[in-house]
Amino acid sequence: MNITIGSEKNVKSVASIFAAMTDQRKPKGIRYQFQPLLILLSLSKLCLQDTPSEIFDWVTNRSSWLKEKLDLDWKRMPSLSTWQRLVAANIEVAEFDELVGQYFQTLSSGEQEFLNLDGKVLRRTVSEETQRQLHLLALQESQTNAVVEQTALAPGENEISAAKRLLEKADLGNKIVSGDAIFAQTELSRQVVEKGGEYLWKLRANQGQIYEMAKNHFAEMDDHYLGRASILEKEHGRIEEREILSSFRLAGKIEFPYLAQVFRIVRKSEEVKTGQRSKQTIYAITSLPVEEFGAAELLSLTRQHWSIENGLHYRRDVTFKEDQVQQKSLTGGRVLAVLNNLTIGILRKLGWENIAKARRHFSAMVDEALSLILFPIKPLL
C-alpha cells in the first residue's frame, strides 16, 4: 500500500496525521502496516463503530471492499486482539493528540476565535493497576467543538496546573479563552494575555473579594456607566431570557492581571408544558476591552461557553458512548477520546450539527467517508 500523504510538518489531511505518527510496535512479527490500520480505525469511527470489538466486526465484514480501496495485500484482516493492542499500547497518544490539534489549526479561518478550557473525566476508563480514572483537559473551538489542544492530568495533578501546561503549548494569538471559575487564576490570566490572547472566566462564591465586589456592585446599581443587553429565546420547549450588566469601572478597583470588565448574567427559563421556572445568576471577569466588546458581545460569548457541554460533552458521552465504553488502559481510553475529538471536529467543520445523523450518513456512504480521511477537506465552519 502506498497512500502516505503529508509529513510531520504538513498535516493537511487525516491521512497525513497517520503518516506522521510513530509506530510503537516491535518490528519483529509485524503483519500490518501502521498507517492503513490507523485509517481503518478512523474510518470505523466515522461509520458508527465505537469499541475495538465493533471496529473488528465492521472491518472484517467489509474486507474485500477495503482491500481494494486501500490497495492492501493482507491475507486476512486484523484480529480483535490486534485492534485491542493497537488502541491500548501501539499508539503514542500524546503525539496523536498534538497532531490532531495541528490539523485543526490548519483548518482555522484566521479570524479571532473563541476557545474554551474544559475538563472531562472518562468514568469507564480506569487503570487496572491504580484504579485511577482518565481525566482530560481540552482547549476547544466553541463554534465547531474542534479540539486544538488536549492533555491528560498526571496522578495528583489538578486542572489548574494542567491548564498552565496546555496554554504554554497553545497558539493563543488573536484567541479568546474562556473557562469555569477554577481557571480564574492570576497566573493563568497573565499567561493568556501575554501570549497574545484574551480571557473570560466565570467567578464563584469561594473566590472571596473579587466575587463579593462584583455581587455588591451590581446589587447597588449606582454605576451610571453599566452596559446592558438581553435576549429572549424559545427553543426545545423552553422560554429563556438572559440579561447582562457589565462594568468597566469596577474593573479599575480590582487588582487582577489585565482585567478590563466585570459582568453579571441572569438566566431565567420556563418550561412551556409544565410552567416550571428556574433562575441562575453568574458573575464573570474578562480582559476584553469595552470599546470592542460591549454588553451584547459579552452575552453572545458566554452563550457560546455554555453550549460546550451540549456540544463536545454531549456528543462524546451520548453519540460516542464514552462513559459506557469500558477501558482498562488509560492510554486506550485516551486514544478513543482523541479519535472521537477528530471525528466530531471533522463533521462540525463540514457543517454537520447532528453528529449522530452524520455518522449514519457516512456509514451508508463509506466511499465518501474514506475520502474525508485520505484527502484535505473544505471546511464550511
Number of C-alpha atoms within 10 A of each C-alpha: 12 9 13 15 19 18 15 13 12 15 24 21 23 27 26 25 29 27 22 20 19 15 16 12 14 8 8 6 7 9 13 15 12 19 22 20 17 22 20 19 22 24 25 26 24 30 23 21 21 20 20 24 14 15 23 22 15 16 21 16 12 11 17 13 13 18 17 10 11 16 13 18 11 13 8 13 21 16 14 16 12 17 20 17 14 21 24 22 17 19 21 16 23 15 14 20 23 18 24 25 23 22 22 23 18 13 19 17 11 11 8 13 19 21 27 25 25 22 20 13 15 22 16 17 25 19 17 12 8 8 11 14 20 24 22 19 21 22 25 27 26 24 17 21 26 29 28 25 24 28 20 22 18 13 11 5 11 13 21 16 13 20 21 16 13 19 19 14 11 16 15 21 16 16 21 23 26 27 22 18 18 14 23 23 15 13 13 19 24 18 19 24 21 13 16 13 22 25 26 29 25 21 25 17 12 10 13 10 11 22 19 15 16 22 17 10 17 19 9 8 11 9 14 8 12 18 16 17 17 16 13 12 10 13 9 7 11 17 16 18 16 19 18 22 23 29 25 20 15 20 22 14 11 15 10 18 16 20 24 19 24 30 28 24 22 15 18 16 19 17 16 14 8 9 11 10 13 11 12 10 13 14 24 23 26 26 24 21 14 17 6 9 14 20 24 17 12 23 23 13 17 17 12 18 23 14 15 21 13 10 19 23 17 15 20 20 14 12 19 23 15 25 14 13 17 16 24 17 19 22 22 25 25 25 22 24 18 21 22 23 24 25 22 31 24 24 23 21 22 17 15 18 14 14 21 17 13 19 23 13 16 19 19 11 12 17 14 12 19 22 15 20 21 18 15 16 16 11 14 12 14
